[in-house]
Amino acid sequence: MVFEGINGQVSGWIDAHATYYGANQSPSTLGGACGYDNTIHAGFGVNTAAVSGALFRGGEACGACYQLMCNYKADPKWCLRRAVVTVTSTNFCPANNHGGWCDPPRHHFDMSMPAFFRIARQGNEGIVPILYRRVACKRRGGVHFTIKGQSNFNMVMFSNVGGSGDVKAAWVRGSINKRWVAMQRNWGANWSTTSVDLRSQKLSFKITLVDGKTLTFLNVVPSTWGFGQTFASRNQFY
């Protein structure tokens, strides 16, 4: 699978830097700006990262996978030679506009602590130079759908998405009205529509990823669904 990097660079390795979240933070809770309530339950494990705005793209990067390598040539003291780790983008690292590492146009990964120490030596509390590239996401099981919202405000979080991992467009169809309705990105991995009442209907979804691949998930949510429930499909992007 071939991905295009930022500014159209074909997926060779791209220079960036990495830090890690505070040691007192559980990586399972670092869903932040993508809306993943628990990144482990969402299927992403502990290898997650908040990415700078140049990579986050207003939430489009939520669920995308990146292979990271510490740049041993640039920092042999703190980088582990030839060590690589694959992380999922699950949060946004905001700019502080005072020369911070997440300020535009910098490419930066603020990683979970377990992921960071897969590629860097312990004892370095600062920052390391890295090389990164987009890779396909390998997920166990099918895509997950978490029903959020209330009344006729329908919001769905897509998680455990394989393939390129990042959702470009989505549609929902109820078993009663039987027409595909376009959804809009509400924030992060959460997509919504207010144009149709979907209560007491089986729900089907159609998802298109950034790489152009589309899958249809027919009747993946039963008519007895309730807000707050998560349903797993059998279909997956590869």
C-alpha positions in Angstrom: 0.0 0.0 0.0 1.4 3.4 -1.0 0.6 6.6 0.8 1.3 10.1 0.0 2.9 12.1 2.8 2.4 15.8 3.6 2.9 18.1 0.6 2.7 15.1 -1.7 5.9 13.3 -0.6 5.7 9.7 -1.6 6.1 7.5 1.5 9.7 7.6 2.1 10.9 8.5 5.6 10.2 12.1 6.7 12.1 14.0 9.4 10.2 14.9 12.6 10.7 14.9 16.4 9.0 13.1 19.3 8.3 13.5 23.0 6.1 11.5 25.3 3.1 12.0 27.5 3.6 12.4 31.2 4.4 9.2 33.0 1.3 9.5 35.3 -1.0 9.4 32.3 -2.5 6.0 31.2 -2.2 5.5 27.5 -5.7 4.1 27.4 -7.2 7.6 28.2 -5.3 9.5 25.5 -8.1 9.7 23.0 -8.5 13.4 23.4 -9.2 15.4 20.3 -10.2 12.3 18.4 -12.9 11.4 20.9 -11.8 7.9 21.6 -13.0 7.4 25.2 -10.5 4.5 25.7 -7.9 3.9 23.1 -7.4 0.2 24.1 -11.1 -0.6 23.9 -11.2 1.3 20.6 -8.7 -1.3 19.3 -5.5 0.8 19.2 -3.5 -0.6 22.1 -0.9 1.5 24.0 1.1 2.6 20.9 -0.6 5.9 20.3 0.4 9.5 19.8 -0.8 13.1 19.6 0.3 14.7 16.4 0.9 18.3 15.5 -1.5 20.3 13.4 0.5 19.7 10.2 -0.4 16.1 10.5 -3.7 16.3 12.4 -5.5 18.0 9.5 -8.5 19.1 11.5 -9.2 15.5 12.8 -8.8 13.7 9.5 -5.7 12.0 10.8 -7.6 10.3 13.6 -7.0 6.5 13.3 -4.1 6.9 10.9 -1.0 4.7 11.5 2.6 5.8 11.3 5.9 3.9 11.6 8.4 5.8 13.6 12.2 5.3 13.9 14.5 7.2 16.2 17.1 9.0 14.1 20.2 7.2 15.4 22.5 9.1 13.1 21.3 12.4 14.5 21.2 11.4 18.1 23.2 8.2 18.9 23.2 8.9 22.6 19.4 8.6 23.1 18.2 6.7 20.0 18.0 2.9 19.9 19.6 1.7 16.7 17.2 0.2 14.1 14.3 0.2 16.5 10.9 1.0 15.0 7.3 1.3 16.4 4.0 1.7 14.7 1.6 4.2 16.4 -1.9 5.3 15.8 -2.9 9.0 15.8 -5.5 9.4 18.6 -5.0 13.0 19.7 -3.9 16.5 18.8 -0.8 18.2 20.0 -1.7 21.9 20.1 0.6 24.7 19.1 1.6 27.2 21.8 2.9 29.8 19.2 6.1 30.4 21.2 8.4 28.1 19.4 6.9 24.9 20.7 7.5 21.6 18.9 3.9 21.3 17.9 3.8 24.8 16.3 3.3 24.9 12.5 4.8 23.8 10.2 6.6 21.2 12.4 5.8 17.5 12.2 5.8 16.2 15.8 4.6 13.1 17.7 3.8 13.3 21.4 3.8 9.6 22.0 2.5 7.4 24.8 5.4 6.5 27.2 5.4 2.7 26.2 5.7 3.6 22.5 8.4 6.2 23.1 10.7 3.8 24.9 10.4 1.3 22.1 12.7 3.6 20.1 14.5 5.7 22.6 16.6 5.0 25.7 15.2 5.6 29.1 16.8 8.5 31.0 16.1 11.0 28.3 13.3 13.3 29.5 13.4 15.5 26.5 13.0 15.1 22.8 14.5 12.9 20.1 14.7 13.3 16.3 12.8 10.7 14.4 12.0 9.6 10.9 8.4 8.6 10.1 6.3 7.2 7.3 2.6 6.3 6.8 1.8 2.6 6.9 -1.3 0.5 6.7 -3.2 -0.1 10.0 -3.5 -3.8 11.0 -6.5 -4.3 13.3 -7.9 -7.3 15.0 -11.6 -8.0 14.1 -13.9 -5.6 12.3 -14.6 -1.9 12.4 -16.4 -0.6 15.5 -19.4 1.7 15.7 -20.2 3.6 18.9 -23.6 5.3 19.0 -23.5 8.7 20.6 -25.8 11.7 20.6 -29.4 12.0 21.8 -33.0 12.2 20.4 -32.7 12.8 16.6 -29.1 14.0 16.9 -27.2 11.0 15.6 -23.4 10.8 16.3 -21.3 7.8 15.6 -17.7 7.2 16.5 -15.8 4.9 14.0 -12.9 3.0 15.6 -10.6 0.0 15.0 -10.4 1.0 11.3 -7.8 -0.8 9.3 -6.2 0.1 6.0 -5.2 3.7 5.9 -7.2 4.1 9.1 -8.3 7.7 8.5 -12.0 8.3 7.4 -12.6 10.7 4.6 -16.4 10.4 4.2 -19.3 8.4 5.7 -23.0 7.6 5.1 -25.7 6.0 7.3 -28.9 4.2 6.2 -31.8 3.2 8.4 -33.8 0.1 7.7 -37.1 2.1 7.5 -36.2 5.1 5.3 -33.7 2.9 3.3 -31.7 5.8 1.8 -28.1 6.7 2.3 -27.6 9.9 4.2 -24.3 11.7 4.1 -22.6 12.3 7.5 -20.4 15.2 8.5 -17.3 15.0 10.7 -18.5 16.5 14.0 -15.1 16.3 15.7 -12.2 13.8 15.5 -13.5 10.3 14.8 -17.1 11.3 15.5 -19.5 11.7 12.6 -23.1 13.1 12.8 -26.3 13.8 11.0 -29.4 15.6 12.0 -31.4 15.2 8.8 -33.1 11.9 9.6 -34.5 10.2 12.7 -32.7 6.8 12.9 -34.2 5.5 16.2 -35.7 2.0 16.3 -34.1 1.1 13.0 -31.3 -1.3 11.9 -28.4 0.9 10.9 -26.0 0.4 7.9 -22.9 2.4 7.2 -20.7 3.2 4.3 -17.2 4.5 4.9 -14.6 5.9 2.5 -11.0 6.2 3.7 -8.5 8.9 2.7 -6.8 6.4 0.4 -10.1 6.0 -1.5 -11.2 2.6 -0.4 -14.9 2.2 0.5 -16.7 -0.5 2.5 -20.3 -1.0 3.2 -21.5 -2.4 6.6 -25.0 -3.7 6.2 -27.3 -3.9 9.3 -24.3 -3.8 11.6 -26.4 -2.1 14.3 -29.7 -3.8 15.4 -32.9 -1.9 15.8 -32.7 -2.2 19.6 -29.6 0.0 19.8 -29.2 2.5 22.5 -27.0 5.6 22.9 -23.6 4.7 24.3 -23.5 1.2 22.9 -20.7 -0.1 20.6 -21.2 -2.6 17.8 -18.4 -4.6 16.0 -18.7 -5.5 12.4 -17.1 -8.4 10.6 -15.8 -6.3 7.8 -12.4 -4.6 7.8 -10.2 -2.5 5.6 -6.9 -4.1 4.6 
